[in-house]
Amino acid sequence: MSFRPLAAALIGVALLTGPALADEKLPPDQQAKVEDILKKEGFTKWKEIELDDGMIEVDDAIDTNGKQFDLKLDPKTLEIVKRKAE
């Protein structure tokens, strides 16, 4: 009887059930920079700013026309690289 299939299955389960990486809050200085950029880009308010999967994500950013977007910013350049209308 071989234990290799059982060991492989247990490793697979361990990988799938391991702790999920939580979204991270930005350091206060970077948070302020992102907020300044959002204001310059015409956004008046937003729900949350966080680092997720290596990108800065802004949830529910509302522009001066009242339209709502989810945004992704490059963490190095702070450039908005994706706008998804809600």
Residue frames as a rotation matrix with the C-alpha (Angstrom) as fourth column:
MET 1
0.580 0.814 0.000 0.00
0.814 -0.580 0.000 0.00
0.000 0.000 -1.000 0.00
SER 2
-0.457 -0.763 0.457 1.41
0.775 -0.594 -0.217 3.36
0.437 0.255 0.863 -1.03
PHE 3
0.103 0.451 -0.886 0.95
0.833 -0.526 -0.171 6.49
-0.543 -0.721 -0.430 1.03
ARG 4
-0.854 -0.520 0.035 1.92
0.447 -0.696 0.562 8.86
-0.268 0.495 0.826 -1.79
PRO 5
-0.422 0.747 0.513 -1.63
0.449 -0.320 0.834 9.47
0.788 0.582 -0.201 -3.04
LEU 6
0.508 0.604 -0.614 -2.80
0.823 -0.131 0.552 10.11
0.253 -0.786 -0.564 0.53
ALA 7
-0.180 -0.667 -0.723 0.11
0.752 -0.567 0.337 12.47
-0.635 -0.483 0.603 1.20
ALA 8
-0.893 -0.130 0.431 -0.56
0.417 -0.600 0.683 14.34
0.170 0.789 0.590 -2.03
ALA 9
0.013 0.983 0.183 -4.23
0.590 -0.156 0.792 14.69
0.807 0.097 -0.582 -1.13
LEU 10
0.462 0.126 -0.878 -3.42
0.871 -0.251 0.423 15.98
-0.167 -0.960 -0.226 2.35
ILE 11
-0.610 -0.726 -0.318 -0.98
0.602 -0.685 0.411 18.54
-0.516 0.059 0.854 0.96
GLY 12
-0.697 0.420 0.581 -3.60
0.424 -0.411 0.807 19.69
0.578 0.809 0.109 -1.55
VAL 13
0.401 0.877 -0.264 -6.21
0.724 -0.127 0.678 20.12
0.561 -0.463 -0.686 1.18
ALA 14
0.137 -0.433 -0.891 -3.72
0.851 -0.409 0.330 22.02
-0.507 -0.803 0.313 3.35
LEU 15
-0.856 -0.493 0.155 -2.95
0.492 -0.687 0.535 24.42
-0.158 0.534 0.831 0.50
LEU 16
-0.422 0.783 0.457 -6.61
0.392 -0.297 0.871 25.05
0.818 0.546 -0.181 -0.22
THR 17
0.593 0.732 -0.337 -7.61
0.581 -0.099 0.808 25.57
0.558 -0.674 -0.484 3.41
GLY 18
-0.401 -0.817 -0.414 -4.63
0.908 -0.295 -0.297 27.69
0.120 -0.495 0.860 4.47
PRO 19
0.015 0.423 -0.906 -5.19
0.568 -0.749 -0.340 31.21
-0.823 -0.510 -0.251 5.73
ALA 20
0.490 0.222 0.843 -6.34
0.844 -0.361 -0.396 33.66
0.216 0.906 -0.364 3.10
LEU 21
-0.678 -0.733 -0.058 -4.27
0.733 -0.667 -0.134 36.77
0.060 -0.133 0.989 2.63
ALA 22
0.290 0.804 -0.518 -6.20
0.816 -0.491 -0.304 39.70
-0.499 -0.335 -0.799 4.01
ASP 23
0.474 -0.076 0.877 -6.42
0.552 -0.750 -0.363 43.03
0.686 0.657 -0.314 2.30
GLU 24
-0.244 -0.691 -0.680 -3.95
0.969 -0.210 -0.134 45.47
-0.051 -0.692 0.721 3.80
LYS 25
0.847 0.402 -0.348 -4.45
0.424 -0.905 -0.014 49.05
-0.321 -0.136 -0.937 4.91
LEU 26
0.404 -0.713 0.573 -2.10
0.502 -0.350 -0.790 51.57
0.764 0.607 0.217 3.34
PRO 27
-0.405 -0.583 -0.704 0.44
0.910 -0.332 -0.248 53.44
-0.090 -0.741 0.665 5.46
PRO 28
0.351 0.662 -0.662 -0.94
0.625 -0.692 -0.361 56.89
-0.697 -0.287 -0.657 6.37
ASP 29
-0.281 -0.512 -0.812 1.45
-0.259 -0.774 0.578 58.79
-0.924 0.373 0.085 4.08
GLN 30
-0.988 -0.049 0.149 0.56
0.120 0.377 0.918 56.64
-0.101 0.925 -0.367 1.05
GLN 31
-0.189 0.981 -0.031 -3.15
0.948 0.174 -0.267 56.84
-0.257 -0.080 -0.963 1.95
ALA 32
0.215 0.228 -0.950 -2.91
0.204 -0.961 -0.184 60.66
-0.955 -0.154 -0.253 1.85
LYS 33
-0.712 -0.544 -0.444 -1.16
-0.337 -0.290 0.896 60.58
-0.616 0.788 0.023 -1.53
VAL 34
-0.808 0.480 0.342 -3.83
0.588 0.626 0.512 58.30
0.031 0.615 -0.788 -3.00
GLU 35
0.125 0.901 -0.415 -6.59
0.842 -0.317 -0.436 60.55
-0.525 -0.295 -0.799 -1.64
ASP 36
-0.120 -0.251 -0.960 -4.91
-0.179 -0.946 0.270 63.60
-0.976 0.204 0.069 -3.21
ILE 37
-0.965 -0.257 -0.058 -4.75
-0.117 0.224 0.968 61.82
-0.236 0.940 -0.246 -6.58
LEU 38
-0.464 0.866 0.185 -8.41
0.880 0.474 -0.011 60.79
-0.097 0.157 -0.983 -6.33
LYS 39
0.255 0.546 -0.798 -9.42
0.464 -0.793 -0.395 64.40
-0.849 -0.270 -0.455 -5.68
LYS 40
-0.439 -0.514 -0.737 -7.30
-0.400 -0.623 0.672 65.64
-0.805 0.590 0.068 -8.61
GLU 41
-0.989 0.085 0.120 -8.98
0.148 0.576 0.804 63.04
0.000 0.813 -0.582 -10.83
GLY 42
-0.589 0.794 0.154 -12.41
-0.571 -0.543 0.616 64.41
0.572 0.274 0.773 -9.88
PHE 43
-0.160 0.538 -0.828 -13.55
0.506 0.765 0.399 61.93
0.848 -0.355 -0.394 -7.26
THR 44
-0.045 0.260 0.965 -15.40
-0.541 -0.818 0.196 63.43
0.840 -0.513 0.177 -4.32
LYS 45
0.130 0.052 0.990 -15.73
-0.948 0.299 0.109 60.44
-0.291 -0.953 0.088 -2.01
TRP 46
-0.156 -0.235 -0.959 -14.97
-0.495 0.859 -0.129 56.73
0.854 0.455 -0.251 -1.75
LYS 47
0.829 0.558 -0.008 -15.68
-0.319 0.485 0.814 53.84
0.458 -0.673 0.581 0.56
GLU 48
0.780 -0.557 0.285 -12.35
0.014 0.471 0.882 52.11
-0.626 -0.684 0.375 1.12
ILE 49
0.561 -0.723 -0.404 -8.73
-0.696 -0.149 -0.702 52.20
0.447 0.675 -0.587 -0.01
GLU 50
0.630 -0.340 0.698 -6.62
-0.379 0.650 0.659 49.07
-0.678 -0.679 0.280 0.46
LEU 51
-0.313 -0.773 -0.551 -3.75
-0.948 0.215 0.236 47.06
-0.064 0.596 -0.800 -0.94
ASP 52
0.426 0.512 0.746 -4.97
-0.376 0.850 -0.368 43.81
-0.823 -0.123 0.555 -2.49
ASP 53
0.673 -0.206 0.711 -3.08
0.587 0.734 -0.343 41.40
-0.451 0.647 0.614 -4.74
GLY 54
-0.298 -0.951 0.083 -0.27
0.857 -0.228 0.463 43.91
-0.421 0.209 0.883 -5.18
MET 55
-0.489 0.218 0.845 -2.54
0.509 -0.715 0.479 46.72
0.709 0.664 0.238 -6.38
ILE 56
-0.925 0.309 -0.219 -4.15
-0.005 -0.589 -0.808 49.64
-0.379 -0.747 0.547 -4.57
GLU 57
-0.537 0.818 0.206 -7.91
0.686 0.281 0.672 49.20
0.491 0.502 -0.712 -4.77
VAL 58
-0.928 0.373 -0.028 -10.46
-0.306 -0.800 -0.517 51.94
-0.215 -0.471 0.856 -4.21
ASP 59
-0.637 0.765 0.098 -14.03
0.771 0.630 0.095 50.78
0.011 0.137 -0.991 -3.68
ASP 60
0.278 0.960 0.017 -17.05
0.960 -0.278 -0.025 52.86
-0.020 0.023 -1.000 -4.63
ALA 61
-0.699 -0.525 -0.485 -15.29
0.465 -0.849 0.250 56.05
-0.543 -0.051 0.838 -5.73
ILE 62
0.385 0.900 0.207 -17.84
0.840 -0.248 -0.483 58.66
-0.384 0.359 -0.851 -6.76
ASP 63
-0.638 -0.629 0.444 -17.00
0.765 -0.581 0.277 61.34
0.084 0.517 0.852 -9.32
THR 64
-0.884 0.236 -0.403 -18.41
-0.084 -0.929 -0.359 64.86
-0.459 -0.284 0.842 -9.64
ASN 65
-0.572 0.708 -0.415 -21.18
-0.656 -0.090 0.750 63.52
0.493 0.701 0.515 -11.91
GLY 66
0.112 0.619 0.777 -22.32
-0.948 0.300 -0.103 61.07
-0.297 -0.726 0.621 -9.24
LYS 67
0.628 0.052 -0.777 -21.05
-0.458 0.831 -0.315 58.03
0.629 0.554 0.545 -11.13
GLN 68
0.599 -0.345 0.722 -19.53
-0.640 0.334 0.691 55.25
-0.480 -0.877 -0.020 -9.05
PHE 69
0.507 -0.545 -0.668 -16.38
-0.507 0.439 -0.742 53.31
0.698 0.715 -0.054 -9.91
ASP 70
0.839 -0.520 0.159 -14.07
0.174 0.535 0.827 50.68
-0.515 -0.666 0.539 -8.48
LEU 71
0.753 -0.629 -0.193 -10.49
-0.588 -0.512 -0.626 51.72
0.295 0.585 -0.755 -9.19
LYS 72
0.733 -0.678 -0.055 -7.10
0.638 0.656 0.403 50.04
-0.237 -0.330 0.914 -9.27
LEU 73
0.847 -0.531 -0.030 -3.90
-0.526 -0.828 -0.195 52.05
0.078 0.181 -0.980 -8.89
ASP 74
0.410 -0.827 -0.386 -0.33
0.327 0.528 -0.784 51.05
0.852 0.195 0.487 -9.49
PRO 75
0.855 -0.016 -0.519 1.31
0.515 -0.088 0.852 51.08
-0.059 -0.996 -0.067 -6.02
LYS 76
-0.145 -0.984 -0.106 4.59
0.914 -0.175 0.367 52.50
-0.379 -0.043 0.924 -7.38
THR 77
-0.819 -0.186 0.543 3.33
0.475 -0.751 0.459 55.26
0.322 0.634 0.703 -9.67
LEU 78
-0.587 0.720 -0.370 -0.11
0.282 -0.247 -0.927 55.75
-0.759 -0.648 -0.059 -8.05
GLU 79
-0.803 0.311 -0.508 -1.53
-0.596 -0.407 0.693 55.94
0.008 0.859 0.512 -11.56
ILE 80
0.090 0.896 0.435 -5.12
-0.553 0.408 -0.726 54.77
-0.828 -0.175 0.532 -12.04
VAL 81
-0.838 -0.502 -0.216 -4.74
-0.473 0.468 0.746 51.72
-0.273 0.728 -0.629 -14.25
LYS 82
-0.750 0.655 -0.088 -8.33
0.484 0.635 0.601 50.44
0.450 0.409 -0.794 -14.16
ARG 83
-0.754 0.650 0.100 -11.76
-0.602 -0.620 -0.503 52.02
-0.264 -0.440 0.858 -13.77
LYS 84
-0.826 0.554 -0.109 -14.77
0.457 0.769 0.448 49.78
0.331 0.320 -0.888 -13.49
ALA 85
-0.583 0.700 0.413 -18.15
-0.642 -0.708 0.294 51.52
0.498 -0.094 0.862 -13.54
GLU 86
-0.941 0.323 0.100 -20.61
0.141 0.643 -0.753 50.23
-0.308 -0.694 -0.651 -10.98
